[in-house]
Structures are given as C-alpha cells and as structure tokens.
Amino acid sequence: MDFIIANMPPIMFLTLICFLLLGFPVAFSLAANGILYTLLGIYFDEFSFAFLQALPERVFGIVQNDSLLAVPFFTLMGLILERSGMAEDLLETIGQLFGPVRGGLAYAVIFVGAMLAATTGVVSASVISMGLISLPIMLRYGYDRKLATGVIAASGTLSQIIPPSLVLIILADQLGRSIGDMYRGAILPGLILTGVYVLYVLTMTIIKPNSAPSIPEKDRVYRQPNGSSGLISLLVLTIAASVGAYFVSSQVLTEKAPVDERVVVNLLLWGLFAFIVAVLNKLLRLNLLSKIAERVVFVMIPPLFLIFLVLGTIFIGVATPTEGGAMGAVGAILLALLRGRLSLDLLKQAMETTTKLTSFVIFILVGSTIFTLTFTGFGGQHWVEGLFSSLPGGQTGFLIVVSIATFFLAFFLDFFELAFIIVPLLGPVADKMGIDLIWFGVLLAVNMQTSFMHPPFGFALFYLRSVAPKEDYKDKITGEIIPRVSTGDIYRGSIPFIVIQLLMVILVMVFPGVVTHYKDQGSGVDPKSVIIDTGESSYGDDPYSESNSTFQ
C-alpha cells in the first residue's frame, strides 16, 4: 500500500490513459479520475477534505478568464466565412491564376489553406471545403491521388499553427503566457511550413511531371478577348500598389517600427490601393485591368482586410486577441452580408456550432483543472520534474523526449486532449529549466499538427475520407469515369507531409530564433536602466511630486 501511495501520480496518469482508450469522453475522464483519486487521497490521509476548497476558485477562474473569450469569437468568425462561400471563390480564383503552371492546383490549395488558416482557424472547415471543391478538379486533370489528398489534408492543418489558431489560445492559457506573444512566435514557423509544402510540390512536379499536370488551356476561364491570360495586367497592378504602399508607409511609420507592424501596414496599404484601382476601373469602365486581375482583387483583398482586422490590430498593439476576435467575427458577418450569403439559418447554424465547441473546450478545461489539482496534491509536479530533470542532455534532452512523447501520444489523442493533459504537467518543468515558454508552446503546437495526419486516427484524414469519392463516378464536365479514392491513397499521401512537419519540429528546436523573434519587438527600454528609489518619505507624502519621484 505504501508503494501505491508513493507512486500515485504515475498510477493516476495511466488510469487516465486507460479511460481515454476505452472511449470515455475526455472532460468526464479527467474530472472522474481527479475526484476518484481525491477520495482515495482523503481516505489514506494524504490530504484533507479542505484541500478541495481550492477547486471552486479554479473553476470560477476559468469562467472569468477574458482570454478564453477569443475561442468563441474566432470559431464564429471561421464558421461564418466557411459557410459564406469564401473558400470556393478563393480556390476557383487562385486555381485559375496558377492553372498554366504544372502543379498549379496544388499550389492553390496550399495558399488557400494558409489564407483559411489566417481567417477561420478551424481544421475541419478547411479540409472539408478544399476536399469538396479541389479534389474532384485535381482528379479530373489526372493528379496523383496520394499527392492530391496529402496536399489537401496537410494544408488544412495549417490552421493549427497559423494565427488565430485555437490551439495557440489554449496553449497560451495553459502556459500562463500572452496570446499575442504566442501568435507572434508562431507566425514565422507557420509561413515557413507553408513554403516547405510549396517546395515539396515543386519537387514532385520535377521528379514526376505527370503527378501534377497544368490545367488545359481550353479550361482556363478568365482569358482576354484576344486569348491572352491577362497576367501582365495583374503584375503591373501588383507593382504599382506595392510602390504606393511603400511610399505611404515610409511617411507614416517611424524607423524604429517593429517588423510585424511594417509588414501588416504595408499589406493593408497594398490591398487598399489595389482595391481602389479595381473599383474605379469597374465603375468607370476604364478597361485597364484584365479579367483575372479584377477577379483576384475582388476575391482576395476582402479576406486580407479581415486578416489585418484580426492579426494586424493584435500585432501592432491596437487590440487584444479577445478584441481582435470580436472584430473578426463582426467583419466576417459583414463580409457574408456584402456577398449576399448571410441568412438567418447560416447565422443560427454557426452560433449553435460555436456554442457546442466552446462548451466542449470549457468542460475539458474544468475536468483538466480537477485532475491537475489532485495530481498536484499527490506531489505529481515533483514526480514529473524529477522524471525529466534527470534526463541526460539538459534542456535539449528534455525537449527531444517531450517531442517524441507528444508525437506518439498524438496517435491516440487530439490536440485539445494533448493541450489539457500534458501541457499543465510539462509547462512548470520547462519553466524551471529556463526554457522560453512561448518557444516551448509553439514547438508543441507544430508537433501536435501531426495528430491530424497520423494514420489511422488522424482527424484531417477522417474529414477528407468523408468527402472523397468512395466509388467510381462519372465526371460531369468530361463525361469520363473517375476511379474512386481509396483509404490507402489518403493514408499514403499523408506520410510525406508528416515527415515535413517533423522536420519543422526539428527546425524550431534547433533554431529557436524563428519563434523568439517576438522578444525583439518590445518597448526598447533596458530593465537595467530603471532605478527604483524608495526614498525616506512617509506614507502620506505625494508619491507623484518631484521631490518624491520613484522612477528615474
């Protein structure tokens, strides 16, 4: 019995894993496990019943946490955009834009996946939308099934790492760090991962040209009356808008403005210039822009404005993540209204799904709090700390072991479960070892992406399987019989992208600067230059008078 009591923390953890593998709901498994072992702890006099007095305060702390309001705001924004047809328009337009290039549809899926990640933040919405729209077109033109399904599933998981990702909000909350800093730290790894996906597709088009053919010329919709593509007009508009944006931003921003602020402001001004030119061209019938140029501007610029409204205001310090999420939700509603896609049914469905997802997150968080409280009561934090601090290699050894453990746990648990179970246990250990918790959080987030891609339990693969053709079918455009997409095709297609994601984990681990660059965007005040002089003034003296100035 003494042995069991001394090893209660690992027994608790193993019991929780057993409950989850048996299929019990995560929130109730966490809460029931915590309460069960609390009763055992009281029975064996490990702690008293008064120990539970800390529980109500923790639960009320969850409900009163303003940062968690970002979860329903960003979820509502993503669901409204997903149902408003934005994904369809983006995929169709960017597909036509890259159509003449070999692998153009795959590039379109990656770029749209990144844009949906920066606006919706919901993996299921991205994968299902791109699976329904892009997969039949890619199959029509003879794309390799493994490449097509892999690109769609992997691009959908970008919603996990590119802000405003829900998992980044949860990780920031669990690690006790700023959501804004977590967003700043994650943006560069997310963009690098997007670039590596593009590089992989480019490599495949060189090694196996037939795996990703270009769209035939007869199927390119937005062509000029003389038969030209109209891409020169788009290039000229892009250059002119870029020059205008650079000139105005150089007048508005100071030389000491952070890189994030410069990028955000320049993108906003670029989109604004291009949009004004396109509107004037359409209203005045100037015929200065080609069809493809007009289409790209009117389809891509509104989502870019929404990205600025959300991420831009957060990065430049105008709004908190919660306020940014609220503005994003309002902006999504306005975009859907302007596009004529907003209806009472759409709004009702989006709000119902948002309520369910938010309740799901809060219930898991409450269950996690009960489990963690009991785990701490048995000295679980000291057990975890002793377990990992004795590893060879110090910080590096700790990060390697945690990354390997997270990768294998991701075969069975999704990112919410991982964030609520392992992060509260590992965060304090990482902090005590001197590891930057934003870096640690982003490292976990990149690793947790693989939970969506793991055969056989990857959720992105399930989402894609639900919309991919299960039987041979006749294509409506060509009239040809298109063979079905097998589950094996989807699983095999995911493997190269899992390898890419693991390489990204190694990159973040070896080069922490890709995340910790957020530290270079502070106020520039050297803490060593701040002198605190307590003086000899009495309690009643005016602390703001010149003679009693406390900060020099």
Buried (B, 14 or more C-beta within 10 A) or exposed (E): EEEEBEEBBEBBBEBBBEBBEEEBBBBEBBBBBBBEBBEBBBEEEBBEEEBBEEBEEBBEEBEEEEBBBBBBBBBBBBBBBBBBBBBBBBBBBBBBBBBBBBBBBBBBBBBBBBBBBBBBBBBBBBBBBBBBBBBBBBBBBEBBBBBBBBBBBBBBBBBBBBBBBBBBBBBBBBBEBBBBBBBBBBBBBBBBBBEBBBEBBBEBBEEEEEBBBBBEEEBBEBBEEEEEBBBEBBEBBBEBBBEBBEEBBEEEBEEEBBEBBBBBBBBBBBBBBBBBBBEEBBEEEEEBBBBBBBBBBBBBBBBBBBBBBBBBBBBBEEBBBBBBBBBBBBBBBBBBEEEEBBEEEBBEBBBEBBEEBBEBBBBBBBBBBBBBBBBBBBBBBEBBBEBBEEBEEEBEBBBBBBBEBBBEBBEBBBBBBBBBBBBBBBBBBBBEBEBBBBBBBBBBBBBBBBBBBBBEBBBBBBBBBEBBBEEEBEEEEEEEEBEEBBBEBBBBBBEBBBEBBBEBBEBBBEEBEBBBBBBEBEEEEEEEEEEEEEEEEEEEEEEEEEEBEEEE
